[in-house]
Amino acid sequence: HTLSLESEAFVLLLRTADALLREFEGVLKNSGLSQTQYNVLRILRGAGPAGLACRDIGNRMITRDPDITRLLDRLVARWLVSRSRERRDRRVVTSRITAQASRLLKQLDEPVSSLHQWQFRHIPTRWLRLLLSLLAQARERDGARPE
């Protein structure tokens, strides 16, 4: 049974993502962070002092995590995230990156950037731009998925 071109593309994307993520997790290993935890901290760093509600963090995640609250609990326990209830709406809990987490991310910035440059070093810039465009197109589909 031969795979359709679309099925082959799907499988190759998953295999490529897995290979790239394993190398990325190697860079994160000494920090004690998973790639999901790193992603949350990166999102919160980008949010600045205002922080974000749990729902907003979830919407910005690279990979969906059904239990953002428990993920945040682990980061709070490590003093990497702080949480507070909003005065305007007590139902909303805002998470913010701590100074300790900011320092940790700053230490990881160069090794992560170097890894990504190394991972894609053999692909010309114009092809990387094309890859970005193709990946964006793969996510942007018209209409509902057929049943």
KAWOPE-V979568 format. One line per field, one symbol per residue. ss: DSSP state (H for helix, E for strand, L for the rest). phi: phi as a letter, one per 30 degrees, with the letter a starting at -180 (. if undefined). burial: 1 if it has 9 or more other C-alpha atoms within 8 Angstrom, else 0. Layout:
ss->???
phi->???
burial->???
This chain:
ss->LLLLHHHHHHHHHHHHHHHHHHHHHHHHHHHLLLHHHHHHHHHHHHHHHHLEEHHHHHHHLLLLLLLHHHHHHHHHHLLLEEEEELLLLLLLEEEEELHHHHHHHHHHHHHHHHHHHHHLLLLLHHHHHHHHHHHHHHHLLLLLLLL
phi->.cddedddddddddddedddddddddddeddicddddedddddddddiddibdeeddedcddcdbdbdedddeddddcicbcbbddddbddccccbdcddddddddddeddddddddddcddceedddddeedddddddcccidddd
burial->000000010000000000011011101110001110111111111011001111001100100000010011001100111110110000001111110011011001001100100000000000010000000000000000000
